[in-house]
Amino acid sequence: MKKFLLLGDVHGNYPALNSIGKYIQPQRFDRIINTGDFTVYSTFPNETIEWFREKKNTICILGNTDRRVLRILKGKKLKRPKKDEKRVMYFWTSENLHPENITYLKSLPKQTDLTVSHIRIGVFHGTFNDPDEELYPSAPERRFHELAKDSRYQVHIMGHSHVPFYKVVDGVHFINTGSVGRMFDGDPRASFAILKVSSGKIAVEHFRIPYAVEEVLKGLKNHDLPDIYAKMFRIGKKLN
């Protein structure tokens, strides 16, 4: 049996990521899979990236926030987001990333895949044909049918929508990890999932665990970042 720890949308929230690491013991897994968005909205982007860099069994891709930070670092104009309270979080991150972590982000793809026991697994931030698509469990069933029909993967691991779910449509397994560091459903606890593959059989389980939210709030306050983010982390909802 192969076991995979599925993580995504950490958004610089190292306290949440570290709590998962202590709870689940990452070394027990064959692979740690990260669906992207290491950065932005919390003040621990370096610690977050280094957590993944230090482990030999990680599979990581870029998310939209990571791609935008790299765009800033290239000296290009940031077209989105439009709101100043969001933009400041991107520029703060780009100004505070360590050079070695910038190099690491630059080395990552937008999507990747692996094969386990003849099962092909795709890892995406959004979906395989749109890295910015927010796929929710409430999406029209026809969308899942379209993805299943057009995909060469038997398992889709994704993030971006911050909503954990697991659906099987036309024999294709869709897994959203939820967000490690920035949940939107009114439950601020960190979200992650575990995938098990054994003799062609697939099993998925989602988890939610508490973490030291006050550490995140302290970081935001110490760097004079918008108060609205402290409220969002505290209540686990998106407010902008």
C-alpha positions in Angstrom: 0.0 0.0 0.0 1.1 3.5 -0.8 0.1 6.5 1.4 0.1 10.1 0.3 -0.3 13.2 2.5 -2.3 15.8 0.5 -1.8 19.4 1.3 -2.6 22.7 -0.4 -3.3 26.4 0.0 -1.0 26.9 3.0 -0.8 30.7 2.2 2.2 31.3 4.4 0.4 29.9 7.4 3.3 28.0 8.9 1.7 27.5 12.3 -1.1 25.5 10.7 1.4 23.5 8.5 3.6 22.8 11.5 0.6 21.6 13.5 -0.3 19.1 10.7 3.3 17.9 10.6 3.3 17.2 14.4 -0.1 15.6 14.2 0.4 13.3 11.2 4.2 12.6 11.2 5.0 13.2 7.4 7.8 10.8 7.3 5.3 7.9 7.5 4.1 8.8 4.0 5.5 7.7 0.7 4.9 11.1 -0.8 3.7 14.6 0.4 1.8 16.2 -2.3 1.2 20.0 -2.3 -1.3 21.6 -4.7 0.2 25.1 -4.5 -0.3 28.5 -3.0 2.7 28.3 -0.5 2.5 32.1 -0.2 0.5 35.3 0.6 -2.0 36.2 3.3 0.2 35.2 6.3 3.7 36.2 7.3 5.5 32.9 7.3 6.2 32.2 3.6 9.9 31.3 4.1 9.1 28.8 6.9 6.4 27.3 4.8 8.5 26.9 1.7 11.4 25.5 3.8 9.1 22.9 5.4 8.6 21.4 2.0 12.2 22.0 0.7 13.6 20.1 3.7 11.7 16.9 2.9 12.9 14.5 0.3 9.5 13.0 -0.6 7.6 16.1 -1.7 5.7 16.7 -4.9 4.9 20.4 -5.2 3.4 22.7 -7.8 2.7 26.5 -8.1 -0.6 28.1 -7.2 -1.9 31.4 -8.4 -0.6 33.4 -5.5 2.9 31.9 -6.0 2.8 32.8 -9.7 1.8 36.4 -9.0 4.6 36.8 -6.5 7.0 35.5 -9.1 5.5 38.0 -11.5 6.2 40.9 -9.1 9.8 39.6 -8.6 10.3 39.7 -12.4 9.3 43.4 -12.4 6.1 42.8 -14.2 2.8 44.6 -13.4 0.4 42.9 -11.1 -3.0 43.0 -12.8 -4.9 41.1 -10.1 -6.0 41.4 -7.4 -7.4 44.9 -7.6 -8.1 45.7 -4.0 -5.2 47.4 -2.1 -5.7 45.3 1.0 -5.0 42.2 -1.1 -2.2 43.7 -3.2 -0.2 44.7 -0.1 -0.1 41.1 1.0 1.5 40.1 -2.4 4.1 42.9 -2.3 5.0 42.2 1.4 5.6 38.6 0.5 7.7 39.4 -2.6 9.8 41.8 -0.5 10.4 39.3 2.3 11.1 36.0 0.5 14.6 34.6 0.9 16.6 34.2 -2.4 16.9 30.4 -2.0 13.1 30.2 -1.6 12.5 32.3 -4.7 14.8 30.0 -6.6 12.8 27.0 -5.4 9.5 28.5 -6.4 10.9 29.3 -9.9 11.8 25.6 -10.3 8.2 24.3 -9.8 5.7 23.5 -12.5 2.1 24.5 -12.7 1.0 20.9 -12.7 2.5 17.5 -12.5 1.6 13.8 -12.4 2.7 10.4 -11.1 1.8 6.8 -11.6 1.1 4.4 -8.7 0.1 0.8 -9.2 -0.8 1.6 -12.9 -3.1 4.4 -11.6 -2.2 7.8 -13.2 -2.5 10.7 -10.7 -2.6 14.3 -11.8 -1.8 17.2 -9.4 -3.3 20.6 -10.2 -4.0 23.8 -8.5 -7.3 24.3 -10.2 -8.0 21.7 -12.9 -5.8 20.1 -15.6 -6.9 22.5 -18.3 -7.3 25.6 -16.2 -5.0 26.3 -13.2 -7.3 29.0 -12.0 -10.5 27.1 -12.1 -12.2 26.9 -8.7 -13.8 23.5 -8.6 -16.4 23.1 -5.8 -18.4 19.9 -4.9 -21.5 21.9 -5.9 -20.3 22.5 -9.4 -22.7 21.2 -12.1 -22.4 17.5 -12.5 -21.7 18.0 -16.2 -18.5 19.8 -15.4 -17.2 16.7 -13.6 -18.3 14.5 -16.5 -16.4 16.8 -18.9 -13.2 16.7 -16.9 -13.5 12.9 -16.5 -14.1 12.5 -20.3 -11.2 14.7 -21.3 -8.7 13.6 -18.7 -6.0 11.0 -19.0 -5.9 10.7 -15.2 -7.7 8.3 -12.9 -7.1 10.6 -9.9 -7.3 14.4 -9.8 -5.7 16.1 -6.7 -6.4 19.8 -6.6 -6.9 22.8 -4.4 -7.6 26.5 -5.0 -11.3 26.6 -4.0 -10.4 25.9 -0.3 -13.3 23.5 -0.1 -12.4 19.9 0.8 -14.3 17.2 -1.1 -14.0 13.8 -2.7 -16.1 12.7 -5.6 -16.0 9.8 -8.0 -17.5 10.6 -11.4 -17.3 8.2 -14.4 -14.6 6.2 -12.5 -12.4 9.3 -12.0 -11.6 10.3 -8.5 -11.6 14.1 -7.7 -9.9 15.1 -4.5 -9.7 18.6 -3.1 -7.5 18.9 -0.1 -9.1 22.0 1.3 -6.8 24.7 2.7 -4.1 24.1 5.2 -3.9 27.8 6.1 -7.0 29.7 5.0 -10.3 28.0 5.2 -13.5 29.8 4.1 -16.3 27.6 5.5 -16.5 29.2 9.0 -14.2 26.5 10.5 -10.7 28.0 10.9 -9.0 24.6 11.5 -6.4 23.4 9.1 -7.6 21.0 6.4 -5.7 18.1 4.7 -6.4 14.7 3.2 -4.8 11.3 3.1 -4.8 9.1 -0.1 -4.2 5.4 0.1 -3.6 3.3 -3.0 -3.5 -0.5 -2.6 -3.8 -3.1 -5.4 -5.7 -0.7 -7.6 -8.1 0.4 -4.9 -8.3 4.0 -3.8 -9.3 5.3 -0.4 -9.5 9.0 0.7 -10.0 10.6 4.1 -10.2 14.3 5.0 -9.1 15.8 8.4 -9.5 19.1 10.2 -7.2 20.0 13.1 -6.8 23.1 15.3 -3.6 25.2 15.3 -2.2 28.3 17.0 -4.2 31.0 15.2 -2.8 33.6 17.6 0.7 33.1 16.1 -0.7 34.1 12.7 -2.5 37.1 14.2 0.6 38.2 16.0 2.6 38.0 12.7 0.1 40.2 10.9 0.1 42.8 13.7 3.9 42.9 13.9 4.1 43.8 10.2 1.2 46.3 10.2 -0.8 44.3 7.7 -4.5 44.8 7.1 -6.7 43.9 10.1 -9.3 42.2 7.9 -6.9 39.2 7.6 -6.7 38.7 11.3 -10.5 38.5 11.4 -10.6 36.0 8.5 -8.1 33.7 10.1 -9.9 33.9 13.4 -13.4 33.0 12.0 -12.3 30.9 9.0 -14.3 32.9 6.4 -13.4 35.0 3.3 -14.4 38.6 3.8 -12.9 40.3 0.7 
